[in-house]
Amino acid sequence: MRIALGVEYDGSRYHGWQRQKSTDLTVQGMVEKAVSRLASHPVAVSCAGRTDAGVHAYEQIVHFDTDKQRKPHEWVLGSNTNLPDDIRITWMKVVGDDFHARFSAAARYYRYEILNRGVKSALHRNHVTTIFHPLDEQKMQQGANYLIGQHDFSSFRAQGCQAKSPNKKMHSILIKRSDDKITLDIIANAFLHHMVRNIVGTLLPVGRGEIPAEWVGEVLQAKDRKVAGVTAPPNGLYFKGVYYPKCFGLNTLEEFQPFADAIDIKPN
């Protein structure tokens, strides 16, 4: 039996999602340990998208295989009993053997949150990136628009990225302000390592008025990481959700609906 889980986590104290030999403080390690106790056998989970140290998730999707029969609420409540308070299983669903959390995904959704004021937050210091200089979110949006569509995103690719191709399809980048918080919602078919953080780091000088919005298009065309902006900090980044074709029977976030027809194709 193959089971899919929704996982919410605060990544502040973890060394990223992926299990590591050098530390027990990874989200994957914690989830596997908790689920293994419920399954009564060692469990290895596969995720929709690995996150770096300090990055959070509203809804990471994972799957694992087991022959243990339990009711959905038993998987959820039992796993959470064995998890720390900053990681939570939010739902469970039995899926077909053809489902894979990573390879079945047709689109992924990240959010980056910026606190744009002169003082850091005492309450949210690990969950936003603070930019003291005033930012013009409309100029940032103008720059981001150059990234929409199918492109070679080599300029926004971290050194050591293991993706087979830098070509990705950017469905949407929406930048909005609410008082002193700026939110960047980014949806693409897939992402390169540090791609979102490098995009944000490239948009920041545009928002500060240091560089025109057209420069973002020039960075994209250069296909050279050295010409892009800095890598933005991880604490403002969230894995927001995943879109799977309807055949898998998983709920879809409302934000995916404008692109559903274009991406509702079962991956090979």
C-alpha positions in Angstrom: 0.0 0.0 0.0 1.3 3.5 -0.9 0.4 6.3 1.4 0.7 10.1 0.7 1.1 12.6 3.6 0.9 16.4 3.9 3.7 17.7 6.1 3.9 21.2 7.6 7.1 22.3 9.3 9.0 25.2 10.7 12.5 24.7 9.3 14.3 27.1 11.6 16.3 24.6 13.6 16.7 21.9 11.0 19.6 21.3 8.5 17.1 21.1 5.7 14.7 18.4 4.6 17.1 15.7 3.4 18.3 13.0 5.8 22.0 13.3 6.6 24.5 11.1 8.2 26.1 14.0 10.1 23.0 15.1 12.0 19.7 13.9 13.3 18.2 17.4 12.9 16.6 17.0 9.5 12.9 17.1 8.7 13.0 13.9 6.7 14.8 12.1 9.5 12.2 13.2 12.0 9.2 12.2 9.8 10.7 8.8 8.9 11.4 8.0 12.6 7.8 8.9 13.6 6.1 7.1 10.7 8.3 4.0 11.2 6.9 3.6 14.7 3.4 3.6 13.4 4.2 1.2 10.5 6.2 -1.2 12.8 9.0 -1.3 10.2 11.6 1.1 8.8 10.1 3.7 6.5 11.8 5.8 3.8 9.7 8.7 2.5 10.1 10.5 -0.8 9.2 14.2 -1.0 7.9 16.6 -3.7 10.8 19.0 -3.3 13.7 19.2 -0.9 14.1 22.3 1.2 17.3 23.9 2.5 18.3 24.6 6.1 16.0 27.2 7.6 13.3 26.9 5.0 9.7 26.2 6.0 6.7 24.3 4.5 3.0 24.9 4.5 2.4 21.6 2.8 5.3 19.4 1.7 4.0 16.2 0.1 5.6 12.8 0.8 4.9 9.2 0.1 6.0 5.8 1.5 5.1 2.1 1.1 3.8 -0.1 3.9 1.7 -3.2 4.5 0.5 -1.9 7.9 -3.2 -1.3 8.0 -4.3 1.8 10.0 -7.1 4.3 9.8 -6.2 7.7 8.3 -6.6 9.5 11.6 -4.4 6.9 13.3 -1.6 7.7 10.9 -2.0 11.4 11.4 -2.5 11.5 15.2 0.0 8.7 15.9 2.7 10.2 13.8 2.3 13.6 15.4 2.5 12.1 18.8 6.1 11.0 17.9 7.0 14.3 16.2 8.4 17.5 17.7 6.0 20.5 17.8 7.6 22.2 14.8 6.7 19.3 12.4 3.1 18.2 11.8 1.4 15.6 9.6 -1.8 17.4 8.4 -3.4 14.7 6.3 -3.0 11.1 5.0 -4.4 9.4 1.8 -3.9 6.0 0.3 -2.8 6.5 -3.3 -2.0 4.2 -6.3 1.3 2.6 -6.9 1.8 4.8 -9.9 1.9 7.9 -7.6 5.3 9.4 -6.7 5.5 12.5 -4.6 8.4 13.9 -6.7 8.0 12.5 -10.2 4.2 12.8 -10.4 4.3 16.5 -9.5 3.3 18.8 -12.4 4.0 22.1 -10.6 5.4 23.5 -7.4 4.5 26.6 -5.4 6.9 28.6 -3.2 6.3 31.7 -1.2 8.9 34.2 0.0 8.1 36.8 2.7 9.9 40.0 3.2 9.4 42.4 6.2 10.2 45.8 4.7 10.7 48.1 7.7 13.6 49.6 9.7 13.3 47.2 12.6 13.4 43.4 12.7 10.5 41.5 14.1 10.7 40.0 17.6 7.9 37.6 16.8 8.7 36.6 13.2 12.4 36.9 13.0 12.9 33.3 11.8 10.0 33.4 9.3 10.6 36.5 7.3 13.6 38.2 5.7 13.9 41.8 6.8 14.9 44.5 4.3 15.5 47.9 5.9 15.7 50.0 2.7 12.2 50.8 1.2 11.2 48.5 -1.7 9.0 49.3 -4.6 7.0 46.1 -5.1 5.7 47.3 -8.5 9.2 47.6 -9.9 10.0 44.1 -8.6 6.9 42.8 -10.3 8.0 44.4 -13.6 11.4 42.7 -13.3 9.8 39.4 -12.3 7.6 39.4 -15.4 10.7 38.8 -17.6 10.9 35.3 -16.0 7.5 34.1 -17.0 7.5 31.2 -19.5 9.9 28.5 -20.5 13.5 29.5 -20.0 17.0 28.4 -19.3 17.4 29.5 -15.6 21.1 28.9 -15.4 21.6 32.4 -14.0 19.6 31.5 -11.0 21.1 28.0 -10.4 23.3 27.3 -7.4 26.7 25.7 -8.0 26.4 22.0 -7.4 22.8 21.8 -8.5 22.0 18.2 -9.5 19.1 19.0 -11.8 19.5 17.4 -15.3 18.4 20.5 -17.1 18.2 24.2 -16.3 15.1 24.6 -18.5 12.0 25.2 -16.4 8.6 26.7 -17.0 7.6 29.6 -14.8 3.9 29.8 -14.6 3.5 32.8 -12.3 5.2 35.3 -10.1 3.0 37.6 -8.1 4.4 40.2 -5.8 2.1 41.9 -3.3 2.4 44.3 -0.4 0.3 44.4 2.8 1.5 47.2 5.1 5.2 46.5 5.7 5.1 42.9 4.4 5.9 42.0 0.8 5.0 38.5 -0.4 6.3 36.8 -3.5 4.3 33.8 -4.8 6.2 31.8 -7.4 4.8 28.8 -9.3 6.8 26.7 -11.8 6.8 23.2 -13.1 10.0 22.6 -11.1 12.8 24.5 -9.5 16.6 24.5 -9.5 18.7 24.5 -6.3 18.4 28.0 -4.7 16.4 29.2 -7.7 13.7 31.0 -5.7 16.3 32.6 -3.3 18.4 33.7 -6.3 15.4 35.2 -8.0 14.5 37.2 -4.9 18.1 38.3 -4.5 18.0 39.6 -8.1 14.7 41.4 -7.6 15.9 43.3 -4.4 18.2 45.8 -6.1 15.4 46.5 -8.6 13.0 47.1 -5.7 15.5 49.5 -4.1 15.7 51.5 -7.4 19.4 50.7 -7.9 18.9 48.8 -11.2 16.0 49.0 -13.8 13.6 46.2 -14.1 14.9 45.4 -17.6 18.1 44.1 -16.0 16.3 41.0 -14.8 15.7 40.0 -18.4 19.4 40.6 -19.2 20.3 38.4 -16.2 18.1 35.6 -17.5 19.5 35.8 -21.0 23.1 35.7 -19.7 22.7 32.2 -18.4 25.5 32.9 -15.9 25.0 32.8 -12.1 27.8 35.4 -11.6 25.7 38.2 -13.2 22.6 37.7 -11.0 22.0 39.0 -7.5 22.9 37.5 -4.2 21.2 34.4 -2.7 18.4 35.7 -0.4 18.3 34.3 3.2 16.4 31.0 3.7 14.2 32.1 6.6 11.7 34.0 4.4 11.1 31.0 2.1 8.2 28.5 2.3 7.3 25.5 0.3 3.7 26.3 -0.3 2.3 23.3 -2.2 2.3 20.9 -5.1 0.0 20.4 -8.1 -0.7 16.8 -9.1 -2.8 15.8 -12.2 -6.4 15.1 -11.3 -5.9 11.3 -11.9 -4.2 11.0 -8.5 -7.1 12.4 -6.6 -5.2 14.8 -4.4 -6.7 18.2 -3.4 -5.3 21.2 -5.2 -4.6 24.7 -3.9 -6.8 27.4 -5.4 -3.7 29.2 -6.7 -3.0 26.4 -9.2 -6.4 26.7 -10.9 -5.5 29.3 -13.5 -2.8 26.9 -14.9 -4.6 23.6 -14.3 -5.5 22.9 -17.9 -2.0 23.6 -19.0 -0.3 21.4 -16.4 -2.9 18.7 -15.9 -0.9 16.2 -17.9 0.4 13.0 -16.2 4.2 13.1 -16.2 6.1 10.3 -18.0 
